[in-house]
Amino acid sequence: MRAVVQRVKYASVETGGNVIGSIGKGFLVLLGITHEDTEKETAWLVNKINSLRIFEDAQGKMNLGLQEIGGEVLVISQFTLYGDCIKGRRPGFTDAARPEKAVPLYEKYLELSRQSGIKTECGEFGADMKVSLLNDGPVTLILDTKDVKGL
């Protein structure tokens, strides 16, 4: 699993002209799923992201997490995070999981995030979405479960 995490002042997603998810201060998570991913990677990534301490404390240091600031999460499925741009000019997406594999893991991610007590909104898997956000910092992190030894 691969995630791009952006610290935001607010974010929203719409499809078909309708806002289907929106948050205030928190994280916009672009989530990519590959063939090898399981619920184990999903649980690890939810825990890691929802416990990141990247909000400033009273001294201006990144020391606070979502729980401490009452933050929220907007999760957007993004198969293009597994785009391969090495050959040619058009990316290949063979590393991205097919929907029959990706949808259950995306839904599990949402379920576990909500169970952690964090308000979690989402986009619509596979839809043409328009995402709006105000990046805060900017602070943007990339997490990839393939980099975690022993997972």
N, C-alpha and C positions, 0 to 999 in steps of 0.2 A: 504494500500500500504506500502511496505517495501522497503527501499533503503539502499544500502551500497555505501557510497561516499568516493572515494579515491582521494586525491590530487596527481596529477601526473605531471611529466615533459613532458611526451608524452604517448600516448596510441593508439593502433590500434586493429582492429578486422578483421579476415579473415575467409572465408568459401570457401571450395572447392579450396584452394590454392590461392584465390584472395583476396586482401585487399579491403574490402567494406566500411570501415570507419576508419579515423585516425584524431587525434588531436595533437596539441602541448600542451603547459602548460594549465592545467585546471583540470576538474573533470572526472573521470571514474565513472559512475553511474550504478550499478547493480540494476535492478528494478524488484521487485516481486509484483504481483497483486493477490488479493484474491477475494472471492465471493462478499463481501459487498462493494467493492470499486465502486466509482462513479466518475463522472467528478469533483465533489466537492473536493474529496481527491486528484485527479490529479492536479488540479489548485493550491491547497495549497502546495503540494509537489514541484511542479516546482518553485513556488515563493520562498519557503524556501531554496531549494538547490541553485538556481541561485542567491540568495542574501546572502549566507553564506560568512562571512568574515574570511577566514582561510588562507590567503596568507600574508606573512610577509611584514610589512612596513619598512621604512628606519631604524627604531629603533629595528627591529627584532621581533616585536609583530604581532600576527595574527590580522590584522586590515583591510586587503584589500579583496575585492570581485572580482568576475569574470570580472565585467565591468571595474574596475580600472586597472586591469592587462592585459586586452584584452584576457581573458581566453576563453577556449572552453570546450565543453562537449561531451563525448561519452557515449551514453546510450545503455545498453545491457539488453535485457529481460532475467530474471532469475527466473523461477518458483521454482527452488530449494531453494530459500530464504524462502519458506513456507514448507520446508521439516520437517516432524515430526520424530524425532529420539528417542523418549521416549521408545517405545516398540520394542523389537527385535533388529536386526542388520541391517535391510534394511529400509531406510526412507520411510514414506508414504507421499503422496503429495495431499491428499484430500482437504487441505486448499487452494491450488493454484487454481486460476480461470481457467476454461476451455478456450481454444483459442477463442471461439465465444464471450466471455465476455472480455478476456484479450487483444486481438488484438486491438479493438477500443480504449481502454483506453491507451494502449502503444502508439498508433498513435497520440492520443490526447496529451499525454505527450510531444511527439516530436514536434507537432504543436505549443503548448504553449511555449515551450522552445525557439523555433526559433522565435516566435513572440516577445519574450522578448528582442530580439536583440543579443542573444548569439549564436555563431556558434555552431550548434548541429549536431553531426554525430550519426550514429546508426549501430547496428548489424542487423541481419535478424531474425525475430521472429521465434522460433521453429527450427532454423537450428543448426547444429553442428558447433560451432564457436571456433576459437582459438583467445584468447585475449592476447595481449602483452602490457606491461606497465612498466614505470619506476616510482615507487611510490616515492613521494616527502615528506620526513620527517622521517618516514612515518606518514601521517595524514590520518586516516580512521574513518569515522563516520557512525553510523547506525541511520536511521530515520524511524519511524513507525507511520503512521497516526492514528492507534488505540490508541496511547498514547496522542493524542491531544483532550482535552476536548472541547465539543461544536462544533466539526467539523461535 
